[in-house]
């Protein structure tokens, strides 16, 4: 979870469905947390493929295929837009027939972040 904007202490994650994917907005009231959220989000926007193949061994260090982080790279593109207190990440699927699946996965992961120990 070291690269997950939603895992920054104090982060608040909200989702909004779009016609081609989903927007994930992550904000925090603290300026230090806000900068970290933006840094992590921009990393994802610059990483157009699944993250490095770190094994999934229950330590939350994986490559965005499974886990809690709402951001998915596999078969998607991610762009960012600054927002007060943080950033909005637009996740667009490359397969139009998978829009609903993407939305459901991202929403479920974002909901789980509310109980993540770092939050």
HELIX and SHEET records of a PDB file:
HELIX    1   1 UNK A    5  UNK A    7  5                                   3    
HELIX    2   2 UNK A   31  UNK A   46  1                                  16    
HELIX    3   3 UNK A   96  UNK A   98  5                                   3    
HELIX    4   4 UNK A   99  UNK A  113  1                                  15    
SHEET    1   A 4 UNK A  12  UNK A  18  0                                        
SHEET    2   A 4 UNK A  21  UNK A  27 -1                                        
SHEET    3   A 4 UNK A  86  UNK A  93 -1                                        
SHEET    4   A 4 UNK A  76  UNK A  83 -1                                        
END                                                                             
